[in-house]
Amino acid sequence: MEDQKIAMKVSTVTMAGNIVLSLFKLLAGIAAHSGAMISDAVHSASDVFSTIIVMIGVTMAGKKSDVDHQYGHERMECVASIILAVILAATGIGIGIAGIEEITAAEQSTLEIPGKIALVAATVSIVVKEWMYWYTRAAGKKINSGALMADAWHHRSDALSSIGAFIGIMGARMGYPAADPIASVVICLFIEKAAFDIFKDSMDKMVDKSCPEKVDEQMRGVILDQSGVEQIDVLRTRLFGSKVYVDVEFATDGNRSLYEAHAIAESVHNAIEQSFPDVKHCMVHVNPLKVE
């Protein structure tokens, strides 16, 4: 419940900031006749919708297990992230197409030179969006939220696109009018890269990808540290949204009583769940040690 409150607070703050920022950039882009700044404003506006999706996803993922969903709802965060990635990709494609059309439809001499207000808007955007990235990223890492991390990268892609817009606008003001629409195309590439990364991470969590090798090695160390564990026969992990499921088979002396074997298994179970907060459940099976 506390994790959900953190996610909602961060999402509300960034959503309000994006509404103000996108309106400012849109008005600046129109006033300065800058296609790059207008494209950047559209990107910021898409962040508002993506944050709403994140809020819905986090809320649904936080629901307790029920009869129809006995393993919980954590994967709803992945669904939210995938939707976010698709929206982000579509936004980038639209910005890229608009930039290409502007480049091909007019001669450089007929392209308007952006005004100074566009440079100011780009600078403000870079600072604000980079702050949003670090703010959202910190919360995402704290509560291990894939949806929040995806939203953080959405903010970072906006900061990068604002840098592209700044360069394009500056180039146009220095006598290269085509630099402004070219910047829109570059912005498109940044956005598509961010969308791909978000989509890939979400799909990994949807298809039960295992934990990184480093985490696997740490788990093996914790298991082998438990008294009575002779060897690890099987260790499987799978990502389930923001949580992790673990299956362990270990061997112990076959002459031990059932009560002793159960106590060792319980110590392994508790050690894993205490050492790795992201583990939602650890299934443990005990095998008698095979003597060659």
N, C-alpha and C positions, 0 to 999 in steps of 0.2 A: 504493500500500500504506500509506503514511504517512497519507493522507486517511482511509482506512478505520479505522486505529487511533484517530485523533482522534474520529471519529464513534462508535466503539464505547465509548471512554472516557466521552464526554459522555452517551451513552445509558444506560450502566450507572449513572453517578452520579445522573442525573435519575430513572431508574426506581426505584432504591433510595429516593430521597427521596420519590417519589410514594407508594410502598407505605406508608412510615411516616406521611406526611401524611394519606393517605386514611383510614387506620385511626384516627388521632387525631381527624379531623373527624367520622368516623362515630360514634365513641363519644361525642364531645362533643355531636353532634346528637341522639343518643338520650337522653343524660343531661339535656340542656337542652330536650327536646321541641321541637326546631327543624326543621321541614320544609326550610327553606332551607339549613341546614347539612348535612342529610342529602343533599340534592340536590347540594350542592357537593362532598361526599365522593364521591358517585358519579362526578361529573365528574373528580375527581382520580384515581379508580380507572381510569377510561377512558384516562387518560394513560399508565398502565402498559402497557395493551394496545397503544396507539398507538406507544409507544416500541419495543416488541417488533417491531412491523411495520416501523418505521423501520430497526431493526437488520438485519432480514431483507432489506429492500430495498437498503440500502447494501452489504451483503455480496454480493448477487447482481449489483448494478450494478458492483461492483469486479472481477468476473470478466473475464479476458482474452478477446479475440475468439477464436472457434473456427470450425470449418468451417460450422456451421449459423447462426452469428451473427457474420458477418464485420465488422460495424460495431460490435461490442461489445454490452454489456448495460446501458448507462446509463439507458435508459428504464424499467428496473425500479424506479428511484427514483420515477419518476412514478406507476407502478402503486401503489407503497407509499403515496404521498401521496394518491392518489385513494381508496384503501381507508380511510386515516386520516380523510379528509374525510367519507366516508359514515358511519363509526362515530361521528364527532363530531356529525354532523347527527342521527343516530338518538338519541344520548345527549341532545342538546338537546331534541328533540321529546318524549322520555319525561319529562324534567324539567318541561317546560312543561305537559304533560297532567296530571301529578301535581299541579302547583300550581293549575291551573284547577279540577280536581276537588275539591281541598281548599277552595277559595274558595266554590264553588257548593254543596258538600255540608253546610256548617255555617254557622250564624249567627256573627257576630263574637264574640258573648258566650260561645260554647262553644269558641272556639279557645284553645288553651293559650298562655300567655306564655312565651317561651323564657328559659332561665336564662343567667346571666352567662358560663358556660363557653363558650357558643356565640359570644359576642363575642370571647373570647380566641382561640378556634380560627380565627375569621374573620381576625383581625389577623395571627396567625401565618401563615396561608395566603397572605395578600396579600404579605407580605414574602418568604416562601420561593418562591412561584410567580413573582414578579417577578424574583427572582434567577435562577431557572431559565430564564426567558425570555431575559435578557441573556447568560447563560452559553451557552445553546444557539444563540442568534442569532449570537454572535461566532464560534463554531465553524462554523456553517453558512455564514457569509460567507467565512471563511478557506478552506474547501475547496469552496465553491460547491455546496453540497448542498441541493437542493430539499426532500428529505425532512426534513433537520434543520431547515430554515427552517419547514416546516409544523409540525414538533413544537414549535418555539419559539413559534409563534403559538397552538398548543394550550395551552402554559403561560400565555401572556398572557391567553387567554380565560378560563382558570381564575382568574387574578388578578382579572380584571374581574368574574367571577361571585362571587368572594369579597367584593369591594367591595359588590356588590348584596346579597349575603347579610348583610353587616354592617349596611347601611342598613335592610334589612327587619327584622332582629332588633332593632335599636335602636328602630325605629318601633313594633314590637310591644311592647317593654318600656315605651315611653312612652304606651301606651294605645291603640294601633292594631293589634290582633291580626292583622288581615288583611294587614298589611304584610309579614309573614313569607312566606306563600304567594305574594303578589304579587311578592316578590323572586325567587321561583323562576321565575316567568313571564319576568321581565326577564332573568334569567340565561339562559333559553332563547334569547332574541333575540340576546344576545351570542355564544352558542355557534354559532347558525345563521349569523351573519355571518362568523365565523372559518372555518366549514366551507365556505361559498361561496367565500371568497377563496382557500383552499387548493385547492379543486377547480378553480377557474378557472385558477390558475397552472399546475397540473399538466396540464390539458388543452391549454393553450397550448404546452407543451413536447412534448406527444404529437402534435400536429398540425402540427409544423414551423413554428411562428410565427417570424417574422423577429426579429432583434435590435432593440432600441430605436433610434430615429433618431439619438440622440447617438452610439451605438457605431458606427453605419453611417458617420456623418460622420468619426469618428476613423479608421476603417479607410481611408476614401477619402484622408485626409491622408497616412497611412503609405504607401499605394500610390503616390501622386503624388510622394512624396519620393524614390522610387527612380530612380536614373539610367537614362535610356532610356525611361521611361514617358511617352508623349505625352498620353494621355487614357484614361479608364476607360470602356469600352463597356458592361460589365455587372458589377454587384456584387450577389450574392444571399447571404443568410445564413439559417440555420435552426437553431433550438434543438433539441438532441437530448439530452433529459434534462438533465444538468448541463453538457453540453458544447455546442460550437457548430461547425457546418460552414459553410465559406465557399466560394463559387464566384466566381472573378474572370475577367473578360475585359478585357484592356487592349490598346491599340494602340501600336505602335512603328514606327520608320522601316522601310518595306518593303524597303529596300536592304541591311539588315543581314543577316549570314550566320545560318544556323540556329544555330550555336554561340553567337553573340552574343545572339540572341533567347532562347535557352534560358537563358543566364546571367542575363538580366534577369528572366525568369520565376522563376528560382530565388531571386533576391534578393527578389522580391515575396513569394513563398511563405514564405521564412524570416522576413522582416520581420513578416508578419502573425502567424505562430505565436509569434514571440518577444515581440511587442508585446501580444498578447492571449492570456494563459495558458489561458483557457477554450476556445480554438479547438483542436479535436482534429485537424482536417484542413482544408487549404486547397487547393482545386483551381484551377489557373491555366491560362488559355488565352491565347495571343498572336495578335493580329490585325495585319495590315499597315495602317499609317495611310492612310486614304483622303484623297486630296488633291482638294479641290473645284475 
